[in-house]
Amino acid sequence: MLLEFTTHSQVLHKTSLKCCILFSSMLNYRFEMFNLFPVTLVTLLFGLFQGIGLFANDNPMRISQPAAYVSHISITQPQPNQAIQGIVIIFGSTNVRNFSNSTLEFSYHDNPTDTWFPISNSSQGVVNDQLAAWDTTIITDNNYTLRLTVSTQTGQTLTYLVDNIRVRNYSPIETLTPGPPSTQNALSNPVLPTMQKLTPMTATPFPTNPATIQTSDLTRTGLFGVLLVFGIFLAGISYVFIQKGSQ
């Protein structure tokens, strides 16, 4: 489109110049008695047309490109669970359609009072560019959360959070261990417990007790006792009779 506009301007420039020369020739014929200088008249007319911009082509028409928009806001740097130190450049995107302004804040990771501290405010949307420079040396080492809030001209409020950012300026950076699998994956592939068949318990037989008393043993022992008592009784009676006989 730019080349087409420039070509049309050049054609118009040449056409107008020819008209000026023809007009000057006519004036030269009509006003020859007055000794006018047609060349000077042509120069004046051409300068007049040039002054009003008829032949101006130094600034051809340029087509402005539409601004880039994003479908959602985001913070791309730093990332969740990342350890940071010093002055941290925060990158992201805020330029959604009907963008009005953006606010970047931080809070402690444990934030029961919902208290946020401002980092920056902006009335200019960006796409994959710097949002702010965060000086972490003026805060204590701890775990923090970043919050990006964008307000639109239509009254919408968009929010993006980056959780558990570890500021470690004055303490060693610990090594993170892999966490458990996500709940979503665990629910999508549940592991069912394996049912095991229980074996019934059997009693172990004890060895035979050598001190077991049988019924026959009791009968024999009782009979022996009766005979022993009867024998002692007979011995006693015999002793009595022998003593009387001797008297």
Rosetta constraint file for C-alpha pairs under 8 A:
AtomPair CA 1 CA 5 HARMONIC 6.27 0.50
AtomPair CA 2 CA 6 HARMONIC 6.36 0.50
AtomPair CA 2 CA 60 HARMONIC 6.83 0.50
AtomPair CA 2 CA 61 HARMONIC 6.28 0.50
AtomPair CA 2 CA 62 HARMONIC 6.54 0.50
AtomPair CA 3 CA 7 HARMONIC 6.26 0.50
AtomPair CA 4 CA 8 HARMONIC 6.31 0.50
AtomPair CA 5 CA 9 HARMONIC 6.29 0.50
AtomPair CA 5 CA 60 HARMONIC 7.18 0.50
AtomPair CA 5 CA 61 HARMONIC 7.28 0.50
AtomPair CA 6 CA 10 HARMONIC 6.34 0.50
AtomPair CA 6 CA 57 HARMONIC 6.83 0.50
AtomPair CA 6 CA 60 HARMONIC 6.57 0.50
AtomPair CA 7 CA 11 HARMONIC 6.33 0.50
AtomPair CA 8 CA 12 HARMONIC 6.21 0.50
AtomPair CA 9 CA 13 HARMONIC 6.09 0.50
AtomPair CA 9 CA 55 HARMONIC 6.78 0.50
AtomPair CA 9 CA 56 HARMONIC 7.88 0.50
AtomPair CA 9 CA 57 HARMONIC 6.66 0.50
AtomPair CA 10 CA 14 HARMONIC 6.34 0.50
AtomPair CA 10 CA 55 HARMONIC 7.76 0.50
AtomPair CA 10 CA 57 HARMONIC 7.98 0.50
AtomPair CA 11 CA 15 HARMONIC 6.21 0.50
AtomPair CA 12 CA 16 HARMONIC 6.08 0.50
AtomPair CA 12 CA 55 HARMONIC 7.37 0.50
AtomPair CA 13 CA 17 HARMONIC 6.27 0.50
AtomPair CA 13 CA 54 HARMONIC 7.73 0.50
AtomPair CA 13 CA 55 HARMONIC 5.43 0.50
AtomPair CA 14 CA 18 HARMONIC 6.35 0.50
AtomPair CA 15 CA 19 HARMONIC 6.37 0.50
AtomPair CA 16 CA 20 HARMONIC 6.24 0.50
AtomPair CA 17 CA 21 HARMONIC 6.31 0.50
AtomPair CA 17 CA 46 HARMONIC 7.31 0.50
AtomPair CA 18 CA 22 HARMONIC 6.20 0.50
AtomPair CA 19 CA 23 HARMONIC 6.06 0.50
AtomPair CA 20 CA 24 HARMONIC 6.05 0.50
AtomPair CA 20 CA 42 HARMONIC 6.10 0.50
AtomPair CA 20 CA 45 HARMONIC 7.11 0.50
AtomPair CA 20 CA 46 HARMONIC 7.22 0.50
AtomPair CA 21 CA 25 HARMONIC 6.27 0.50
AtomPair CA 21 CA 42 HARMONIC 6.58 0.50
AtomPair CA 22 CA 26 HARMONIC 6.41 0.50
AtomPair CA 23 CA 27 HARMONIC 6.29 0.50
AtomPair CA 24 CA 28 HARMONIC 6.04 0.50
AtomPair CA 24 CA 38 HARMONIC 5.52 0.50
AtomPair CA 24 CA 39 HARMONIC 7.48 0.50
AtomPair CA 24 CA 41 HARMONIC 6.88 0.50
AtomPair CA 24 CA 42 HARMONIC 6.02 0.50
AtomPair CA 25 CA 29 HARMONIC 6.32 0.50
AtomPair CA 25 CA 38 HARMONIC 7.17 0.50
AtomPair CA 26 CA 30 HARMONIC 6.23 0.50
AtomPair CA 27 CA 31 HARMONIC 5.67 0.50
AtomPair CA 27 CA 32 HARMONIC 7.76 0.50
AtomPair CA 27 CA 38 HARMONIC 7.07 0.50
AtomPair CA 28 CA 32 HARMONIC 5.36 0.50
AtomPair CA 28 CA 36 HARMONIC 7.23 0.50
AtomPair CA 28 CA 37 HARMONIC 7.62 0.50
AtomPair CA 28 CA 38 HARMONIC 5.80 0.50
AtomPair CA 31 CA 35 HARMONIC 7.00 0.50
AtomPair CA 31 CA 36 HARMONIC 6.59 0.50
AtomPair CA 32 CA 36 HARMONIC 6.49 0.50
AtomPair CA 37 CA 41 HARMONIC 6.54 0.50
AtomPair CA 38 CA 42 HARMONIC 6.15 0.50
AtomPair CA 39 CA 43 HARMONIC 6.21 0.50
AtomPair CA 40 CA 44 HARMONIC 6.24 0.50
AtomPair CA 41 CA 45 HARMONIC 6.23 0.50
AtomPair CA 42 CA 46 HARMONIC 6.02 0.50
AtomPair CA 43 CA 47 HARMONIC 6.05 0.50
AtomPair CA 44 CA 48 HARMONIC 6.15 0.50
AtomPair CA 45 CA 49 HARMONIC 6.30 0.50
AtomPair CA 46 CA 50 HARMONIC 6.01 0.50
AtomPair CA 47 CA 51 HARMONIC 5.93 0.50
AtomPair CA 48 CA 52 HARMONIC 6.46 0.50
AtomPair CA 49 CA 53 HARMONIC 6.52 0.50
AtomPair CA 49 CA 54 HARMONIC 5.59 0.50
AtomPair CA 49 CA 55 HARMONIC 6.97 0.50
AtomPair CA 50 CA 54 HARMONIC 5.75 0.50
AtomPair CA 50 CA 55 HARMONIC 5.42 0.50
AtomPair CA 50 CA 56 HARMONIC 6.56 0.50
AtomPair CA 68 CA 95 HARMONIC 7.54 0.50
AtomPair CA 68 CA 127 HARMONIC 7.36 0.50
AtomPair CA 69 CA 95 HARMONIC 5.43 0.50
AtomPair CA 69 CA 96 HARMONIC 5.23 0.50
AtomPair CA 69 CA 97 HARMONIC 6.23 0.50
AtomPair CA 69 CA 127 HARMONIC 7.30 0.50
AtomPair CA 70 CA 93 HARMONIC 7.23 0.50
AtomPair CA 70 CA 94 HARMONIC 7.35 0.50
AtomPair CA 70 CA 95 HARMONIC 5.95 0.50
AtomPair CA 70 CA 96 HARMONIC 5.07 0.50
AtomPair CA 70 CA 97 HARMONIC 7.57 0.50
AtomPair CA 70 CA 127 HARMONIC 7.10 0.50
AtomPair CA 71 CA 96 HARMONIC 6.11 0.50
AtomPair CA 72 CA 93 HARMONIC 7.90 0.50
AtomPair CA 72 CA 94 HARMONIC 7.49 0.50
AtomPair CA 72 CA 96 HARMONIC 6.50 0.50
AtomPair CA 73 CA 92 HARMONIC 7.47 0.50
AtomPair CA 73 CA 93 HARMONIC 5.32 0.50
AtomPair CA 73 CA 94 HARMONIC 4.87 0.50
AtomPair CA 73 CA 95 HARMONIC 7.37 0.50
AtomPair CA 73 CA 96 HARMONIC 7.05 0.50
AtomPair CA 73 CA 150 HARMONIC 7.73 0.50
AtomPair CA 73 CA 158 HARMONIC 7.39 0.50
AtomPair CA 73 CA 159 HARMONIC 7.62 0.50
AtomPair CA 73 CA 160 HARMONIC 6.79 0.50
AtomPair CA 74 CA 92 HARMONIC 5.31 0.50
AtomPair CA 74 CA 93 HARMONIC 5.32 0.50
AtomPair CA 74 CA 94 HARMONIC 6.90 0.50
AtomPair CA 74 CA 148 HARMONIC 7.69 0.50
AtomPair CA 74 CA 160 HARMONIC 6.10 0.50
AtomPair CA 75 CA 79 HARMONIC 7.78 0.50
AtomPair CA 75 CA 90 HARMONIC 7.31 0.50
AtomPair CA 75 CA 91 HARMONIC 5.90 0.50
AtomPair CA 75 CA 92 HARMONIC 4.14 0.50
AtomPair CA 75 CA 93 HARMONIC 6.66 0.50
AtomPair CA 75 CA 148 HARMONIC 7.55 0.50
AtomPair CA 75 CA 160 HARMONIC 7.28 0.50
AtomPair CA 75 CA 161 HARMONIC 7.90 0.50
AtomPair CA 75 CA 162 HARMONIC 7.32 0.50
AtomPair CA 76 CA 90 HARMONIC 7.71 0.50
AtomPair CA 76 CA 91 HARMONIC 5.60 0.50
AtomPair CA 76 CA 92 HARMONIC 5.06 0.50
AtomPair CA 76 CA 128 HARMONIC 7.91 0.50
AtomPair CA 77 CA 89 HARMONIC 7.64 0.50
AtomPair CA 77 CA 90 HARMONIC 5.43 0.50
AtomPair CA 77 CA 91 HARMONIC 5.09 0.50
AtomPair CA 77 CA 92 HARMONIC 6.88 0.50
AtomPair CA 78 CA 82 HARMONIC 6.62 0.50
AtomPair CA 78 CA 84 HARMONIC 7.97 0.50
AtomPair CA 78 CA 90 HARMONIC 6.35 0.50
AtomPair CA 78 CA 91 HARMONIC 7.52 0.50
AtomPair CA 78 CA 162 HARMONIC 7.93 0.50
AtomPair CA 78 CA 165 HARMONIC 7.68 0.50
AtomPair CA 79 CA 162 HARMONIC 6.53 0.50
AtomPair CA 79 CA 165 HARMONIC 7.30 0.50
AtomPair CA 80 CA 162 HARMONIC 5.53 0.50
AtomPair CA 80 CA 163 HARMONIC 5.24 0.50
AtomPair CA 80 CA 164 HARMONIC 5.69 0.50
AtomPair CA 80 CA 165 HARMONIC 5.74 0.50
AtomPair CA 81 CA 163 HARMONIC 7.04 0.50
AtomPair CA 81 CA 164 HARMONIC 5.05 0.50
AtomPair CA 81 CA 165 HARMONIC 5.08 0.50
AtomPair CA 81 CA 166 HARMONIC 6.36 0.50
AtomPair CA 82 CA 164 HARMONIC 7.60 0.50
AtomPair CA 82 CA 165 HARMONIC 5.40 0.50
AtomPair CA 82 CA 166 HARMONIC 5.96 0.50
AtomPair CA 83 CA 165 HARMONIC 6.27 0.50
AtomPair CA 83 CA 166 HARMONIC 4.50 0.50
AtomPair CA 83 CA 167 HARMONIC 5.82 0.50
AtomPair CA 83 CA 168 HARMONIC 6.47 0.50
AtomPair CA 83 CA 173 HARMONIC 6.97 0.50
AtomPair CA 84 CA 88 HARMONIC 7.19 0.50
AtomPair CA 84 CA 165 HARMONIC 7.44 0.50
AtomPair CA 84 CA 166 HARMONIC 6.19 0.50
AtomPair CA 84 CA 167 HARMONIC 5.15 0.50
AtomPair CA 84 CA 168 HARMONIC 6.17 0.50
AtomPair CA 84 CA 169 HARMONIC 7.70 0.50
AtomPair CA 85 CA 136 HARMONIC 6.46 0.50
AtomPair CA 85 CA 137 HARMONIC 7.37 0.50
AtomPair CA 85 CA 167 HARMONIC 6.05 0.50
AtomPair CA 85 CA 168 HARMONIC 5.78 0.50
AtomPair CA 85 CA 169 HARMONIC 5.18 0.50
AtomPair CA 86 CA 135 HARMONIC 6.03 0.50
AtomPair CA 86 CA 136 HARMONIC 5.37 0.50
AtomPair CA 86 CA 137 HARMONIC 5.48 0.50
AtomPair CA 86 CA 169 HARMONIC 6.74 0.50
AtomPair CA 87 CA 133 HARMONIC 6.40 0.50
AtomPair CA 87 CA 134 HARMONIC 5.42 0.50
AtomPair CA 87 CA 135 HARMONIC 4.28 0.50
AtomPair CA 87 CA 136 HARMONIC 5.90 0.50
AtomPair CA 87 CA 137 HARMONIC 7.26 0.50
AtomPair CA 88 CA 133 HARMONIC 5.63 0.50
AtomPair CA 88 CA 134 HARMONIC 5.05 0.50
AtomPair CA 88 CA 135 HARMONIC 6.38 0.50
AtomPair CA 88 CA 136 HARMONIC 7.26 0.50
AtomPair CA 89 CA 130 HARMONIC 6.78 0.50
AtomPair CA 89 CA 131 HARMONIC 7.60 0.50
AtomPair CA 89 CA 132 HARMONIC 6.05 0.50
AtomPair CA 89 CA 133 HARMONIC 4.53 0.50
AtomPair CA 89 CA 134 HARMONIC 6.29 0.50
AtomPair CA 90 CA 130 HARMONIC 5.87 0.50
AtomPair CA 90 CA 131 HARMONIC 5.46 0.50
AtomPair CA 90 CA 132 HARMONIC 5.35 0.50
AtomPair CA 90 CA 133 HARMONIC 6.08 0.50
AtomPair CA 90 CA 134 HARMONIC 7.14 0.50
AtomPair CA 91 CA 128 HARMONIC 6.48 0.50
AtomPair CA 91 CA 129 HARMONIC 5.40 0.50
AtomPair CA 91 CA 130 HARMONIC 4.44 0.50
AtomPair CA 91 CA 131 HARMONIC 5.28 0.50
AtomPair CA 91 CA 132 HARMONIC 7.35 0.50
AtomPair CA 92 CA 126 HARMONIC 7.62 0.50
AtomPair CA 92 CA 127 HARMONIC 6.75 0.50
AtomPair CA 92 CA 128 HARMONIC 4.99 0.50
AtomPair CA 92 CA 129 HARMONIC 5.72 0.50
AtomPair CA 92 CA 130 HARMONIC 6.46 0.50
AtomPair CA 92 CA 131 HARMONIC 6.21 0.50
AtomPair CA 93 CA 125 HARMONIC 7.44 0.50
AtomPair CA 93 CA 126 HARMONIC 5.38 0.50
AtomPair CA 93 CA 127 HARMONIC 4.35 0.50
AtomPair CA 93 CA 128 HARMONIC 5.01 0.50
AtomPair CA 93 CA 129 HARMONIC 6.56 0.50
AtomPair CA 93 CA 131 HARMONIC 7.79 0.50
AtomPair CA 94 CA 99 HARMONIC 7.76 0.50
AtomPair CA 94 CA 102 HARMONIC 7.19 0.50
AtomPair CA 94 CA 125 HARMONIC 5.17 0.50
AtomPair CA 94 CA 126 HARMONIC 5.40 0.50
AtomPair CA 94 CA 127 HARMONIC 6.37 0.50
AtomPair CA 94 CA 150 HARMONIC 6.84 0.50
AtomPair CA 95 CA 99 HARMONIC 6.00 0.50
AtomPair CA 95 CA 124 HARMONIC 7.76 0.50
AtomPair CA 95 CA 125 HARMONIC 4.11 0.50
AtomPair CA 95 CA 126 HARMONIC 5.12 0.50
AtomPair CA 95 CA 127 HARMONIC 6.03 0.50
AtomPair CA 96 CA 125 HARMONIC 7.51 0.50
AtomPair CA 97 CA 152 HARMONIC 7.68 0.50
AtomPair CA 98 CA 152 HARMONIC 5.28 0.50
AtomPair CA 98 CA 153 HARMONIC 5.23 0.50
AtomPair CA 98 CA 154 HARMONIC 6.82 0.50
AtomPair CA 99 CA 125 HARMONIC 6.69 0.50
AtomPair CA 99 CA 150 HARMONIC 7.43 0.50
AtomPair CA 99 CA 151 HARMONIC 6.59 0.50
AtomPair CA 99 CA 152 HARMONIC 4.55 0.50
AtomPair CA 99 CA 153 HARMONIC 6.17 0.50
AtomPair CA 100 CA 123 HARMONIC 6.22 0.50
AtomPair CA 100 CA 124 HARMONIC 7.77 0.50
AtomPair CA 100 CA 150 HARMONIC 7.43 0.50
AtomPair CA 100 CA 151 HARMONIC 5.56 0.50
AtomPair CA 100 CA 152 HARMONIC 4.67 0.50
AtomPair CA 100 CA 153 HARMONIC 5.42 0.50
AtomPair CA 101 CA 121 HARMONIC 7.39 0.50
AtomPair CA 101 CA 122 HARMONIC 5.63 0.50
AtomPair CA 101 CA 123 HARMONIC 4.30 0.50
AtomPair CA 101 CA 124 HARMONIC 6.67 0.50
AtomPair CA 101 CA 125 HARMONIC 7.34 0.50
AtomPair CA 101 CA 150 HARMONIC 5.86 0.50
AtomPair CA 101 CA 151 HARMONIC 5.51 0.50
AtomPair CA 101 CA 152 HARMONIC 7.00 0.50
AtomPair CA 102 CA 121 HARMONIC 5.74 0.50
AtomPair CA 102 CA 122 HARMONIC 5.26 0.50
AtomPair CA 102 CA 123 HARMONIC 6.41 0.50
AtomPair CA 102 CA 124 HARMONIC 7.90 0.50
AtomPair CA 102 CA 125 HARMONIC 7.68 0.50
AtomPair CA 102 CA 148 HARMONIC 7.17 0.50
AtomPair CA 102 CA 149 HARMONIC 5.57 0.50
AtomPair CA 102 CA 150 HARMONIC 4.33 0.50
AtomPair CA 102 CA 151 HARMONIC 6.29 0.50
AtomPair CA 103 CA 118 HARMONIC 7.53 0.50
AtomPair CA 103 CA 119 HARMONIC 7.76 0.50
AtomPair CA 103 CA 120 HARMONIC 5.99 0.50
AtomPair CA 103 CA 121 HARMONIC 4.56 0.50
AtomPair CA 103 CA 122 HARMONIC 6.58 0.50
AtomPair CA 103 CA 148 HARMONIC 5.87 0.50
AtomPair CA 103 CA 149 HARMONIC 5.16 0.50
AtomPair CA 103 CA 150 HARMONIC 6.48 0.50
AtomPair CA 104 CA 118 HARMONIC 6.19 0.50
AtomPair CA 104 CA 119 HARMONIC 5.42 0.50
AtomPair CA 104 CA 120 HARMONIC 5.31 0.50
AtomPair CA 104 CA 121 HARMONIC 6.40 0.50
AtomPair CA 104 CA 131 HARMONIC 7.96 0.50
AtomPair CA 104 CA 132 HARMONIC 7.86 0.50
AtomPair CA 104 CA 146 HARMONIC 7.33 0.50
AtomPair CA 104 CA 147 HARMONIC 5.87 0.50
AtomPair CA 104 CA 148 HARMONIC 4.72 0.50
AtomPair CA 104 CA 149 HARMONIC 6.49 0.50
AtomPair CA 105 CA 116 HARMONIC 6.08 0.50
AtomPair CA 105 CA 117 HARMONIC 5.35 0.50
AtomPair CA 105 CA 118 HARMONIC 4.34 0.50
AtomPair CA 105 CA 119 HARMONIC 5.13 0.50
AtomPair CA 105 CA 120 HARMONIC 7.19 0.50
AtomPair CA 105 CA 146 HARMONIC 5.86 0.50
AtomPair CA 105 CA 147 HARMONIC 5.22 0.50
AtomPair CA 105 CA 148 HARMONIC 6.57 0.50
AtomPair CA 106 CA 116 HARMONIC 5.57 0.50
AtomPair CA 106 CA 117 HARMONIC 5.32 0.50
AtomPair CA 106 CA 118 HARMONIC 6.58 0.50
AtomPair CA 106 CA 119 HARMONIC 7.13 0.50
AtomPair CA 106 CA 144 HARMONIC 6.68 0.50
AtomPair CA 106 CA 145 HARMONIC 5.49 0.50
AtomPair CA 106 CA 146 HARMONIC 4.51 0.50
AtomPair CA 106 CA 147 HARMONIC 6.01 0.50
AtomPair CA 107 CA 111 HARMONIC 6.80 0.50
AtomPair CA 107 CA 114 HARMONIC 7.97 0.50
AtomPair CA 107 CA 115 HARMONIC 6.38 0.50
AtomPair CA 107 CA 116 HARMONIC 4.86 0.50
AtomPair CA 107 CA 117 HARMONIC 6.17 0.50
AtomPair CA 107 CA 144 HARMONIC 5.59 0.50
AtomPair CA 107 CA 145 HARMONIC 5.33 0.50
AtomPair CA 107 CA 146 HARMONIC 6.75 0.50
AtomPair CA 108 CA 142 HARMONIC 7.48 0.50
AtomPair CA 108 CA 143 HARMONIC 6.23 0.50
AtomPair CA 108 CA 144 HARMONIC 4.43 0.50
AtomPair CA 108 CA 145 HARMONIC 6.10 0.50
AtomPair CA 109 CA 143 HARMONIC 5.35 0.50
AtomPair CA 109 CA 144 HARMONIC 4.46 0.50
AtomPair CA 109 CA 145 HARMONIC 5.41 0.50
AtomPair CA 109 CA 163 HARMONIC 7.08 0.50
AtomPair CA 109 CA 164 HARMONIC 5.98 0.50
AtomPair CA 110 CA 144 HARMONIC 7.99 0.50
AtomPair CA 111 CA 115 HARMONIC 6.65 0.50
AtomPair CA 119 CA 132 HARMONIC 7.33 0.50
AtomPair CA 119 CA 134 HARMONIC 6.74 0.50
AtomPair CA 120 CA 132 HARMONIC 6.35 0.50
AtomPair CA 126 CA 130 HARMONIC 7.62 0.50
AtomPair CA 126 CA 131 HARMONIC 7.63 0.50
AtomPair CA 136 CA 140 HARMONIC 7.98 0.50
AtomPair CA 136 CA 167 HARMONIC 6.96 0.50
AtomPair CA 136 CA 169 HARMONIC 7.66 0.50
AtomPair CA 137 CA 169 HARMONIC 6.56 0.50
AtomPair CA 140 CA 167 HARMONIC 7.73 0.50
AtomPair CA 141 CA 166 HARMONIC 7.55 0.50
AtomPair CA 141 CA 167 HARMONIC 5.08 0.50
AtomPair CA 141 CA 168 HARMONIC 5.22 0.50
AtomPair CA 141 CA 169 HARMONIC 6.32 0.50
AtomPair CA 141 CA 170 HARMONIC 6.61 0.50
AtomPair CA 141 CA 171 HARMONIC 7.04 0.50
AtomPair CA 142 CA 166 HARMONIC 6.04 0.50
AtomPair CA 142 CA 167 HARMONIC 5.52 0.50
AtomPair CA 142 CA 168 HARMONIC 7.13 0.50
AtomPair CA 143 CA 164 HARMONIC 5.40 0.50
AtomPair CA 143 CA 165 HARMONIC 5.39 0.50
AtomPair CA 143 CA 166 HARMONIC 4.52 0.50
AtomPair CA 143 CA 167 HARMONIC 6.16 0.50
AtomPair CA 144 CA 163 HARMONIC 6.80 0.50
AtomPair CA 144 CA 164 HARMONIC 5.38 0.50
AtomPair CA 144 CA 165 HARMONIC 5.01 0.50
AtomPair CA 144 CA 166 HARMONIC 6.39 0.50
AtomPair CA 144 CA 167 HARMONIC 7.38 0.50
AtomPair CA 145 CA 161 HARMONIC 6.93 0.50
AtomPair CA 145 CA 162 HARMONIC 5.67 0.50
AtomPair CA 145 CA 163 HARMONIC 4.55 0.50
AtomPair CA 145 CA 164 HARMONIC 5.64 0.50
AtomPair CA 145 CA 165 HARMONIC 6.02 0.50
AtomPair CA 146 CA 161 HARMONIC 5.60 0.50
AtomPair CA 146 CA 162 HARMONIC 5.03 0.50
AtomPair CA 146 CA 163 HARMONIC 6.53 0.50
AtomPair CA 146 CA 165 HARMONIC 7.77 0.50
AtomPair CA 147 CA 159 HARMONIC 6.89 0.50
AtomPair CA 147 CA 160 HARMONIC 5.71 0.50
AtomPair CA 147 CA 161 HARMONIC 4.61 0.50
AtomPair CA 147 CA 162 HARMONIC 6.59 0.50
AtomPair CA 148 CA 159 HARMONIC 5.60 0.50
AtomPair CA 148 CA 160 HARMONIC 5.05 0.50
AtomPair CA 148 CA 161 HARMONIC 6.43 0.50
AtomPair CA 149 CA 157 HARMONIC 6.85 0.50
AtomPair CA 149 CA 158 HARMONIC 5.57 0.50
AtomPair CA 149 CA 159 HARMONIC 4.54 0.50
AtomPair CA 149 CA 160 HARMONIC 6.57 0.50
AtomPair CA 150 CA 157 HARMONIC 5.72 0.50
AtomPair CA 150 CA 158 HARMONIC 5.04 0.50
AtomPair CA 150 CA 159 HARMONIC 6.51 0.50
AtomPair CA 151 CA 155 HARMONIC 6.71 0.50
AtomPair CA 151 CA 156 HARMONIC 5.76 0.50
AtomPair CA 151 CA 157 HARMONIC 4.67 0.50
AtomPair CA 151 CA 158 HARMONIC 6.44 0.50
AtomPair CA 152 CA 156 HARMONIC 5.27 0.50
AtomPair CA 152 CA 157 HARMONIC 6.60 0.50
AtomPair CA 168 CA 172 HARMONIC 6.59 0.50
AtomPair CA 168 CA 173 HARMONIC 6.16 0.50
AtomPair CA 181 CA 185 HARMONIC 6.90 0.50
AtomPair CA 181 CA 186 HARMONIC 6.83 0.50
AtomPair CA 182 CA 186 HARMONIC 6.33 0.50
AtomPair CA 183 CA 187 HARMONIC 6.06 0.50
AtomPair CA 184 CA 188 HARMONIC 6.15 0.50
AtomPair CA 185 CA 189 HARMONIC 6.28 0.50
AtomPair CA 186 CA 190 HARMONIC 5.81 0.50
AtomPair CA 213 CA 217 HARMONIC 6.46 0.50
AtomPair CA 213 CA 218 HARMONIC 7.34 0.50
AtomPair CA 214 CA 218 HARMONIC 6.69 0.50
AtomPair CA 215 CA 219 HARMONIC 6.39 0.50
AtomPair CA 216 CA 220 HARMONIC 6.16 0.50
AtomPair CA 217 CA 221 HARMONIC 6.10 0.50
AtomPair CA 218 CA 222 HARMONIC 6.13 0.50
AtomPair CA 219 CA 223 HARMONIC 6.15 0.50
AtomPair CA 220 CA 224 HARMONIC 6.15 0.50
AtomPair CA 221 CA 225 HARMONIC 6.26 0.50
AtomPair CA 222 CA 226 HARMONIC 6.31 0.50
AtomPair CA 223 CA 227 HARMONIC 6.24 0.50
AtomPair CA 224 CA 228 HARMONIC 6.08 0.50
AtomPair CA 225 CA 229 HARMONIC 6.21 0.50
AtomPair CA 226 CA 230 HARMONIC 6.09 0.50
AtomPair CA 227 CA 231 HARMONIC 5.98 0.50
AtomPair CA 228 CA 232 HARMONIC 6.24 0.50
AtomPair CA 229 CA 233 HARMONIC 6.17 0.50
AtomPair CA 230 CA 234 HARMONIC 6.25 0.50
AtomPair CA 231 CA 235 HARMONIC 6.12 0.50
AtomPair CA 232 CA 236 HARMONIC 6.18 0.50
AtomPair CA 233 CA 237 HARMONIC 6.36 0.50
AtomPair CA 234 CA 238 HARMONIC 6.10 0.50
AtomPair CA 235 CA 239 HARMONIC 6.19 0.50
AtomPair CA 236 CA 240 HARMONIC 6.39 0.50
AtomPair CA 237 CA 241 HARMONIC 6.38 0.50
AtomPair CA 238 CA 242 HARMONIC 6.21 0.50
AtomPair CA 239 CA 243 HARMONIC 6.31 0.50
AtomPair CA 240 CA 244 HARMONIC 6.42 0.50
AtomPair CA 241 CA 245 HARMONIC 6.16 0.50
AtomPair CA 242 CA 246 HARMONIC 6.30 0.50
AtomPair CA 243 CA 247 HARMONIC 6.70 0.50
